[in-house]
Amino acid sequence: MRTSKWFGSSVIVLIIAIVLAGCSGNKGDSDSAAQGDSATNSKVLTIGTSTDIESFDPHNNNNTASEAVLVNMYDYLLKNDKDQKKVPVLATSWEQTDDTTWRFKLREGVKFHNGDPFTAADVKYTIERVAKDSSLKQNSYFKNITEVKVVDDHTVDIVTDGPDPLLLNRLTKMGAGILPSKYIEENGMEQFLKQPVGTGPYKFKQWIKDDRVELVRNDDYFGDKPKWDEVVFRAIPESSTRVSELLAGGVDIASSIPATDVERIQQEDGKDIVKVPIQRVLQIILRMSDGSVTADSKVREAIDLAIDKQGIVDSIAGGAGVVTRTSVTPGNFGADPSLYKQTLYDQAKAKQLLQEAGYSSGGPEITMSVSSQYKEYAEVVAAMLDQIGFKTTLDVLEPSAFSEKYSSKSFKEAYMIGIGNSLFDASNNYNRYLKSEAAGETDYNNPKVEQLLQAAAVNMDSASRAKQYEEVQQILAEDRPAVYLFQMEGVYGTDNRVKFEPRSDEMFYADEITPVNG
């Protein structure tokens, strides 16, 4: 545990001083071995990320960092291309045959990495496993699927418990990665996780937890020949270390580059910065359970008004972000443009709200947990909250520890997190406020929101469904189970030996990254 008055470095102290100075008035709104291989003709791609994968079970992971790696090993029936258009992968075609059934024709001649043929039995095993096992982290996205019927070896019908406007979206995200049924049934899941097998363009080589995942080319891949002999994902939580590794040649691509390092990288020969707006919105999730200080709507509103979001974007993010009062950003179905590029900031009113909540002397004490990758943002936010009367304690956790706490819903009053949108649909962001999903996390319970979300889940009319989600966003903007800060940009450092165009969904499809000299 650490309190907000202690900061990680003199740089952070300086940033906070600059931001708070602008807030004083009241406004309205080397891995040398890996690089040695990279320098030869063996075509090794090395990517430095801030977070390790959770496991090799695509049904039991719950972070984008995991999916960004696993998409190279496990194929989906269909996937989104860079423009978020659905393209065939293990399914060659699909059609809706009635209100609750979709038929998929499967690709023939596909083999798993261990040589087993891919058939309809693997689709049935995979989809029914994630749909029926409530202990799996991806289950909530698939639990409306009641059955996968095998029509023949290369045809399946996927049946849902009611009309599902999102079935194709679900099948393009983590949780729909196809597993080898015969291999798992014969060897067990524990053995599978030690030696995972998919149908993708790259095969498992080794995983050194909290250090690296190594994949090698699948020469039997059914699609285009893989571009790389080996792909290495290195987990490097400290941003300064990722930057150093990029500059030293230890990685070809480094993710989540801090604004303070952008110019330094751009000035280095052979290095560059590439950016893209991503689906991720940095936000503070607030517990509304009885007895929690953040159960008081005035306290939650005070938190919202105390934070100068634009000041944070301009300083720490280096301008790489857009303030928002919704987490459904443009490009996602159901986005409400009236809440995008909007922010509230009024320190005087925030102080008044705390007084109205009964904190005229000695502000409320809150604990805010955060993954170390967002530590700088959390430190500045904590300082802003303390400035209007809060007593904020920061709980800074390593990414793996944060992920465990997130999965177990064991945070205290607040936690900061960047939440993406793998479904490209408002439901991905707001189903967490269904009473059943919110239990133990925010404990949010609004009957009107419940009714709207339940109705939208089976609404096949896109126009009225979009209006339902817009209404949900307007209600949540007032209830504030979360305080939204800004839509983030993906900022990557690259070596000029590779051509890399980052995706808005943050996936690292290795074969979309091109070796410049090969």
C-alpha positions as CSV (number, residue, x, y, z in Angstrom):
1,M,0.0,0.0,0.0
2,R,1.1,3.5,-0.6
3,T,-0.5,6.9,0.0
4,S,-0.9,9.5,-2.7
5,K,1.5,12.0,-1.1
6,W,4.5,9.8,-2.1
7,F,5.3,9.7,-5.8
8,G,7.5,7.4,-7.9
9,S,10.0,9.9,-9.2
10,S,10.9,13.6,-9.5
11,V,9.4,13.5,-13.0
12,I,6.0,12.6,-11.6
13,V,6.3,15.4,-8.9
14,L,7.0,17.9,-11.7
15,I,4.1,16.7,-13.8
16,I,1.7,16.9,-10.8
17,A,3.0,20.4,-10.0
18,I,2.4,21.5,-13.6
19,V,-1.1,20.0,-13.8
20,L,-2.2,21.2,-10.4
21,A,-0.9,24.7,-11.2
22,G,-3.3,24.8,-14.0
23,C,-6.1,23.4,-11.8
24,S,-5.8,26.1,-9.1
25,G,-8.5,28.2,-10.7
26,N,-12.1,27.0,-11.1
27,K,-13.1,26.1,-14.7
28,G,-16.3,24.8,-16.2
29,D,-15.8,22.2,-18.1
30,S,18.4,-6.0,-23.9
31,D,17.6,-8.9,-24.5
32,S,20.8,-9.3,-26.5
33,A,20.1,-13.0,-27.3
34,A,16.8,-12.2,-28.9
35,Q,18.2,-9.3,-30.8
36,G,21.1,-11.4,-32.0
37,D,18.6,-13.7,-33.7
38,S,16.7,-10.6,-35.0
39,A,19.9,-9.3,-36.7
40,T,20.3,-12.5,-38.8
41,N,18.2,-13.8,-41.6
42,S,16.2,-16.0,-39.2
43,K,13.3,-13.5,-39.2
44,V,12.6,-13.2,-35.5
45,L,10.0,-10.6,-34.5
46,T,10.2,-9.4,-30.9
47,I,7.5,-7.4,-29.3
48,G,7.8,-5.7,-25.9
49,T,4.4,-5.4,-24.0
50,S,3.5,-4.1,-20.6
51,T,1.6,-7.2,-19.4
52,D,2.1,-11.0,-19.6
53,I,-0.6,-13.3,-20.7
54,E,-2.8,-15.0,-18.1
55,S,-2.6,-18.5,-19.5
56,F,-2.9,-20.4,-22.8
57,D,-6.6,-21.0,-22.2
58,P,-8.4,-18.6,-24.5
59,H,-11.7,-19.2,-22.6
60,N,-10.2,-18.3,-19.3
61,N,-8.3,-15.0,-20.1
62,N,-9.8,-11.6,-19.5
63,N,-7.3,-9.1,-20.8
64,T,-6.4,-7.7,-24.2
65,A,-2.7,-8.4,-23.7
66,S,-3.5,-12.1,-23.6
67,E,-5.7,-12.1,-26.7
68,A,-3.1,-10.0,-28.6
69,V,-0.7,-13.0,-28.2
70,L,-3.1,-15.9,-28.5
71,V,-4.6,-14.8,-31.8
72,N,-1.4,-16.1,-33.4
73,M,-2.0,-19.6,-32.0
74,Y,-5.7,-20.1,-32.0
75,D,-8.0,-19.3,-35.0
76,Y,-11.6,-18.1,-34.7
77,L,-14.3,-19.2,-37.1
78,L,-14.2,-15.6,-38.5
79,K,-12.2,-12.6,-37.5
80,N,-12.2,-8.8,-37.9
81,D,-9.8,-7.3,-40.4
82,K,-8.1,-4.0,-39.7
83,D,-11.3,-2.2,-40.7
84,Q,-13.4,-4.3,-38.4
85,K,-15.0,-6.2,-41.3
86,K,-15.7,-9.8,-40.7
87,V,-13.6,-12.2,-42.8
88,P,-13.6,-16.0,-43.0
89,V,-11.0,-18.1,-41.1
90,L,-12.0,-21.6,-39.9
91,A,-15.5,-21.0,-41.3
92,T,-15.8,-20.3,-45.0
93,S,-19.4,-19.0,-44.9
94,W,-22.3,-18.5,-42.5
95,E,-26.0,-17.7,-42.6
96,Q,-28.8,-17.2,-40.1
97,T,-31.4,-20.0,-40.6
98,D,-33.9,-18.8,-38.0
99,D,-34.2,-16.4,-35.1
100,T,-32.0,-18.5,-32.9
101,T,-29.8,-20.5,-35.2
102,W,-26.7,-19.7,-37.4
103,R,-25.2,-22.3,-39.7
104,F,-21.4,-22.3,-40.4
105,K,-19.6,-24.1,-43.2
106,L,-16.2,-25.1,-42.0
107,R,-12.9,-25.1,-43.8
108,E,-11.6,-28.5,-44.9
109,G,-8.0,-29.7,-44.8
110,V,-7.1,-27.8,-41.6
111,K,-4.8,-29.4,-39.0
112,F,-4.0,-28.6,-35.4
113,H,-0.4,-28.1,-34.5
114,N,-0.2,-31.7,-33.3
115,G,-1.5,-33.1,-36.6
116,D,-5.1,-33.7,-35.6
117,P,-7.6,-32.7,-38.3
118,F,-10.0,-29.8,-37.5
119,T,-13.7,-30.9,-37.7
120,A,-17.1,-29.9,-36.4
121,A,-16.4,-31.8,-33.2
122,D,-13.8,-29.3,-32.3
123,V,-16.2,-26.4,-32.8
124,K,-18.9,-28.2,-30.7
125,Y,-16.4,-28.9,-27.9
126,T,-15.0,-25.4,-27.9
127,I,-18.1,-23.3,-28.0
128,E,-20.1,-25.5,-25.6
129,R,-17.2,-25.5,-23.1
130,V,-17.1,-21.7,-22.9
131,A,-20.9,-21.4,-23.0
132,K,-21.6,-23.8,-20.2
133,D,-18.7,-23.5,-17.7
134,S,-19.5,-20.5,-15.6
135,S,-16.1,-20.6,-14.0
136,L,-14.4,-19.5,-17.2
137,K,-13.7,-15.8,-17.5
138,Q,-15.2,-15.6,-21.0
139,N,-18.4,-17.4,-20.1
140,S,-20.5,-14.3,-19.8
141,Y,-20.0,-13.5,-23.4
142,F,-21.2,-16.9,-24.6
143,K,-23.6,-18.2,-22.0
144,N,-26.6,-17.4,-24.2
145,I,-25.5,-20.2,-26.6
146,T,-27.5,-23.4,-25.7
147,E,-26.1,-25.9,-28.2
148,V,-23.8,-26.5,-31.1
149,K,-25.3,-29.1,-33.4
150,V,-23.0,-31.1,-35.7
151,V,-24.7,-31.4,-39.1
152,D,-21.7,-33.1,-40.7
153,D,-17.9,-33.0,-40.2
154,H,-17.7,-29.6,-41.8
155,T,-21.0,-28.0,-40.9
156,V,-22.4,-26.8,-37.5
157,D,-25.4,-25.0,-36.3
158,I,-24.9,-22.7,-33.3
159,V,-28.2,-22.2,-31.3
160,T,-28.9,-19.4,-28.9
161,D,-31.5,-19.1,-26.2
162,G,-33.1,-16.2,-28.0
163,P,-32.4,-13.7,-30.8
164,D,-28.8,-12.6,-30.5
165,P,-27.7,-9.5,-32.5
166,L,-24.1,-10.1,-31.4
167,L,-23.4,-13.8,-32.2
168,L,-21.0,-13.0,-35.0
169,N,-19.2,-10.4,-32.9
170,R,-18.8,-12.9,-30.1
171,L,-17.2,-15.4,-32.5
172,T,-14.5,-12.8,-33.4
173,K,-13.2,-12.4,-29.9
174,M,-11.2,-14.2,-27.2
175,G,-13.3,-17.0,-25.9
176,A,-14.0,-18.3,-29.4
177,G,-10.5,-19.6,-30.1
178,I,-11.0,-23.1,-31.4
179,L,-9.5,-25.9,-29.3
180,P,-8.5,-29.5,-30.2
181,S,-11.2,-31.7,-28.7
182,K,-9.5,-35.0,-29.2
183,Y,-6.1,-33.8,-27.8
184,I,-7.7,-32.4,-24.7
185,E,-10.0,-35.3,-24.1
186,E,-7.1,-37.7,-24.3
187,N,-4.6,-35.7,-22.3
188,G,-6.6,-33.4,-20.1
189,M,-6.7,-29.6,-19.8
190,E,-3.7,-29.4,-17.5
191,Q,-1.5,-31.1,-20.0
192,F,-2.9,-28.9,-22.8
193,L,-2.0,-25.8,-20.9
194,K,1.6,-27.0,-20.7
195,Q,1.7,-27.8,-24.4
196,P,-1.0,-25.8,-26.0
197,V,-2.2,-26.6,-29.5
198,G,-4.2,-24.5,-32.0
199,T,-4.6,-24.2,-35.8
200,G,-3.0,-20.7,-36.1
201,P,0.0,-19.6,-38.1
202,Y,2.3,-19.9,-35.1
203,K,3.0,-22.8,-32.6
204,F,3.9,-22.8,-29.0
205,K,7.6,-23.0,-28.2
206,Q,7.9,-21.9,-24.5
207,W,6.4,-19.6,-21.9
208,I,8.6,-18.2,-19.2
209,K,6.0,-16.6,-16.9
210,D,6.3,-12.8,-16.4
211,D,9.1,-12.8,-18.9
212,R,8.3,-14.0,-22.4
213,V,6.1,-16.1,-24.7
214,E,8.0,-17.7,-27.7
215,L,6.1,-19.0,-30.8
216,V,7.5,-20.6,-33.9
217,R,6.2,-20.8,-37.5
218,N,3.5,-23.4,-38.4
219,D,4.7,-24.7,-41.7
220,D,1.4,-26.6,-42.1
221,Y,-0.8,-23.5,-41.8
222,F,-3.7,-23.6,-44.2
223,G,-3.4,-19.9,-45.1
224,D,-0.6,-17.8,-46.4
225,K,2.9,-18.9,-45.3
226,P,3.8,-17.2,-42.0
227,K,6.2,-14.3,-42.4
228,W,8.3,-14.9,-39.3
229,D,10.4,-17.9,-38.2
230,E,9.8,-17.0,-34.6
231,V,7.7,-14.5,-32.7
232,V,8.6,-13.4,-29.2
233,F,6.4,-11.5,-26.8
234,R,8.4,-10.0,-23.9
235,A,6.5,-8.9,-20.8
236,I,8.3,-5.6,-19.7
237,P,6.1,-3.8,-17.1
238,E,8.3,-0.8,-16.6
239,S,7.9,1.7,-19.5
240,S,11.4,3.0,-19.1
241,T,12.8,-0.5,-19.6
242,R,10.6,-1.1,-22.7
243,V,12.0,2.1,-24.2
244,S,15.6,1.2,-23.4
245,E,15.1,-2.2,-25.0
246,L,13.7,-0.6,-28.1
247,L,16.6,1.8,-28.3
248,A,19.1,-0.9,-27.7
249,G,17.6,-3.2,-30.3
250,G,16.2,-5.8,-27.8
251,V,12.7,-5.4,-29.2
252,D,11.3,-4.5,-32.6
253,I,8.1,-3.0,-31.3
254,A,7.4,-1.6,-27.8
255,S,3.9,-0.8,-26.7
256,S,2.5,1.9,-24.4
257,I,5.3,4.5,-24.9
258,P,5.0,7.3,-22.4
259,A,4.6,10.8,-23.8
260,T,7.9,11.9,-22.2
261,D,9.8,9.4,-24.4
262,V,8.2,10.0,-27.8
263,E,10.5,12.7,-29.0
264,R,13.6,10.8,-27.8
265,I,12.6,7.8,-29.8
266,Q,11.8,9.8,-32.9
267,Q,15.2,11.4,-32.8
268,E,17.0,8.1,-32.7
269,D,18.2,6.7,-36.1
270,G,16.3,3.7,-37.2
271,K,13.4,4.2,-34.7
272,D,10.0,5.7,-35.0
273,I,6.7,6.3,-33.2
274,V,3.3,5.1,-34.6
275,K,0.0,5.9,-33.1
276,V,-3.7,4.9,-33.4
277,P,-6.9,5.7,-31.4
278,I,-7.8,2.5,-29.6
279,Q,-11.0,1.3,-28.0
280,R,-9.6,1.6,-24.5
281,V,-11.0,4.3,-22.1
282,L,-9.2,5.0,-18.9
283,Q,-11.7,5.1,-16.1
284,I,-12.2,4.8,-12.3
285,I,-14.7,2.2,-11.3
286,L,-16.5,3.0,-8.0
287,R,-18.1,0.7,-5.5
288,M,-21.7,1.6,-4.6
289,S,-22.2,-1.0,-1.9
290,D,-23.9,0.0,1.4
291,G,-21.4,1.3,3.8
292,S,-18.9,2.4,1.1
293,V,-18.1,6.1,1.0
294,T,-18.5,6.0,-2.7
295,A,-22.1,4.8,-2.3
296,D,-23.0,8.4,-1.8
297,S,-23.9,10.0,-5.2
298,K,-22.5,13.3,-4.0
299,V,-19.1,11.8,-3.3
300,R,-19.1,10.1,-6.8
301,E,-19.9,13.4,-8.4
302,A,-17.3,15.2,-6.4
303,I,-14.7,12.7,-7.7
304,D,-15.8,13.4,-11.3
305,L,-15.7,17.2,-10.9
306,A,-12.3,17.2,-9.0
307,I,-10.4,15.7,-11.9
308,D,-9.0,17.9,-14.7
309,K,-9.2,15.2,-17.4
310,Q,-8.0,17.5,-20.2
311,G,-5.1,18.6,-18.1
312,I,-4.1,15.0,-17.7
313,V,-4.4,14.3,-21.5
314,D,-2.3,17.4,-22.3
315,S,0.4,16.6,-19.7
316,I,0.9,12.9,-19.0
317,A,-0.6,11.6,-22.2
318,G,1.1,14.2,-24.3
319,G,-2.1,15.0,-26.0
320,A,-2.7,11.3,-27.0
321,G,-6.2,11.0,-25.9
322,V,-9.8,12.4,-26.1
323,V,-11.8,13.3,-23.0
324,T,-15.1,11.5,-22.8
325,R,-18.1,11.0,-20.5
326,T,-18.9,7.6,-22.1
327,S,-16.8,4.5,-22.6
328,V,-18.5,3.7,-25.9
329,T,-16.4,5.7,-28.4
330,P,-17.0,6.4,-32.1
331,G,-16.7,3.2,-34.2
332,N,-18.6,1.1,-31.7
333,F,-22.3,0.3,-32.1
334,G,-24.5,2.4,-29.7
335,A,-22.1,5.2,-29.1
336,D,-23.7,8.5,-27.9
337,P,-21.8,11.4,-29.5
338,S,-23.3,13.9,-27.1
339,L,-21.1,12.4,-24.4
340,Y,-17.9,12.2,-26.4
341,K,-15.3,15.0,-26.3
342,Q,-17.1,16.1,-23.2
343,T,-15.7,16.6,-19.7
344,L,-16.8,18.2,-16.3
345,Y,-14.3,20.0,-14.1
346,D,-15.3,22.3,-11.2
347,Q,-13.2,22.1,-8.1
348,A,-15.4,24.6,-6.2
349,K,-18.5,22.5,-6.8
350,A,-16.6,19.3,-5.9
351,K,-15.7,20.8,-2.5
352,Q,-19.3,21.9,-2.0
353,L,-20.6,18.4,-2.8
354,L,-18.2,16.9,-0.2
355,Q,-19.6,19.4,2.4
356,E,-23.2,18.5,1.4
357,A,-22.2,14.8,1.9
358,G,-21.2,15.5,5.5
359,Y,-17.4,16.0,5.0
360,S,-17.1,19.6,6.2
361,S,-13.9,18.8,8.1
362,G,-11.8,15.8,7.2
363,G,-12.6,14.4,3.8
364,P,-13.6,10.9,2.9
365,E,-10.9,8.2,2.9
366,I,-10.8,6.1,-0.3
367,T,-8.4,3.4,-1.5
368,M,-7.8,3.4,-5.3
369,S,-6.1,0.3,-6.8
370,V,-4.2,0.6,-10.0
371,S,-2.0,-1.5,-12.2
372,S,1.6,-0.2,-12.3
373,Q,1.2,0.6,-16.0
374,Y,-1.2,3.4,-15.1
375,K,0.6,4.5,-12.0
376,E,1.5,8.0,-13.3
377,Y,-2.2,8.8,-14.1
378,A,-3.3,7.5,-10.7
379,E,-0.8,9.6,-8.8
380,V,-2.0,12.8,-10.5
381,V,-5.7,11.9,-10.0
382,A,-5.0,11.1,-6.3
383,A,-3.4,14.5,-5.9
384,M,-6.4,16.2,-7.5
385,L,-8.8,14.4,-5.2
386,D,-6.7,15.3,-2.1
387,Q,-6.7,18.9,-3.2
388,I,-10.5,19.2,-2.8
389,G,-10.6,17.2,0.5
390,F,-10.3,13.5,-0.1
391,K,-7.7,11.4,1.7
392,T,-6.6,9.0,-1.1
393,T,-4.6,5.9,-0.7
394,L,-3.1,4.3,-3.8
395,D,-2.7,0.6,-4.0
396,V,-0.2,0.1,-6.9
397,L,-0.1,-3.5,-8.1
398,E,2.0,-5.3,-10.7
399,P,-0.2,-6.2,-13.7
400,S,-0.6,-9.9,-12.8
401,A,-1.6,-9.1,-9.2
402,F,-4.0,-6.4,-10.5
403,S,-5.6,-9.0,-12.9
404,E,-6.1,-11.5,-10.1
405,K,-7.8,-8.8,-7.9
406,Y,-9.9,-7.7,-10.8
407,S,-11.1,-11.3,-11.5
408,S,-11.9,-11.8,-7.8
409,K,-13.7,-8.5,-7.5
410,S,-11.7,-7.7,-4.4
411,F,-11.0,-4.0,-4.8
412,K,-12.1,-1.5,-2.1
413,E,-13.8,1.8,-3.0
414,A,-12.2,2.4,-6.4
415,Y,-9.9,1.1,-9.0
416,M,-8.4,2.7,-12.2
417,I,-8.4,0.6,-15.3
418,G,-8.3,1.0,-19.1
419,I,-11.2,-1.0,-20.6
420,G,-11.3,-1.8,-24.3
421,N,-14.2,-3.1,-26.4
422,S,-13.5,-6.3,-28.2
423,L,-17.1,-6.6,-29.3
424,F,-17.1,-3.1,-30.9
425,D,-20.6,-2.9,-29.3
426,A,-22.0,-0.9,-26.4
427,S,-23.0,-4.2,-24.6
428,N,-19.3,-5.0,-24.1
429,N,-18.9,-1.9,-21.9
430,Y,-22.3,-1.7,-20.2
431,N,-23.4,-5.2,-19.5
432,R,-21.1,-5.0,-16.4
433,Y,-23.9,-2.8,-14.9
434,L,-26.5,-5.6,-15.1
435,K,-27.3,-6.4,-11.5
436,S,-25.9,-9.9,-11.8
437,E,-22.6,-8.7,-13.3
438,A,-22.2,-5.7,-11.0
439,A,-22.6,-7.8,-7.9
440,G,-19.4,-7.7,-5.8
441,E,-17.8,-5.1,-8.1
442,T,-19.8,-1.9,-8.2
443,D,-23.0,-3.4,-6.8
444,Y,-24.8,-1.0,-9.2
445,N,-28.5,-1.7,-9.4
446,N,-30.8,0.6,-11.5
447,P,-34.1,-1.1,-12.6
448,K,-34.4,1.2,-15.7
449,V,-30.8,0.4,-16.8
450,E,-31.5,-3.3,-16.2
451,Q,-34.6,-3.2,-18.3
452,L,-32.8,-1.4,-21.2
453,L,-29.8,-3.7,-21.2
454,Q,-31.9,-6.9,-21.1
455,A,-34.1,-5.6,-23.9
456,A,-31.1,-4.5,-26.1
457,A,-29.5,-8.0,-25.7
458,V,-32.2,-9.6,-27.8
459,N,-33.2,-6.6,-30.0
460,M,-32.5,-7.4,-33.7
461,D,-33.6,-3.9,-34.8
462,S,-30.4,-1.9,-34.9
463,A,-32.0,1.5,-34.8
464,S,-34.0,1.0,-31.7
465,R,-31.2,-1.0,-30.1
466,A,-28.8,1.9,-30.6
467,K,-31.3,4.2,-28.8
468,Q,-31.5,1.8,-25.9
469,Y,-27.8,2.1,-25.4
470,E,-27.8,5.8,-25.8
471,E,-30.3,6.0,-23.0
472,V,-28.2,3.8,-20.8
473,Q,-25.2,6.0,-21.3
474,Q,-27.2,9.1,-20.3
475,I,-28.4,7.4,-17.1
476,L,-24.9,6.2,-16.2
477,A,-23.5,9.7,-16.8
478,E,-25.6,10.8,-13.9
479,D,-25.3,7.7,-11.7
480,R,-21.5,7.5,-12.1
481,P,-20.7,3.9,-11.2
482,A,-17.6,4.9,-13.2
483,V,-15.9,8.2,-13.8
484,Y,-14.5,8.2,-17.4
485,L,-11.2,10.1,-18.0
486,F,-10.3,9.8,-21.7
487,Q,-10.2,7.5,-24.7
488,M,-6.6,6.4,-25.1
489,E,-4.3,6.3,-28.1
490,G,-2.0,3.3,-28.7
491,V,1.5,4.7,-28.9
492,Y,4.1,2.3,-30.1
493,G,7.9,2.6,-30.7
494,T,9.2,0.7,-33.7
495,D,12.4,-0.4,-35.3
496,N,12.7,0.4,-39.0
497,R,13.4,-3.2,-39.8
498,V,9.6,-3.8,-39.5
499,K,6.6,-2.2,-41.0
500,F,3.9,-2.0,-38.3
501,E,0.4,-0.4,-38.6
502,P,-1.3,-0.7,-35.2
503,R,-4.9,-1.8,-34.9
504,S,-7.6,-0.1,-33.0
505,D,-8.3,-3.4,-31.2
506,E,-4.7,-3.7,-30.0
507,M,-4.1,-7.1,-31.5
508,F,-0.6,-8.1,-32.6
509,Y,-1.3,-10.3,-35.6
510,A,2.3,-11.2,-36.4
511,D,1.6,-11.7,-40.1
512,E,0.2,-8.1,-40.4
513,I,3.7,-7.0,-39.3
514,T,6.1,-7.0,-42.3
515,P,9.9,-7.5,-42.2
516,V,11.2,-4.6,-44.3
517,N,14.1,-6.6,-45.8
518,G,12.4,-9.8,-46.4
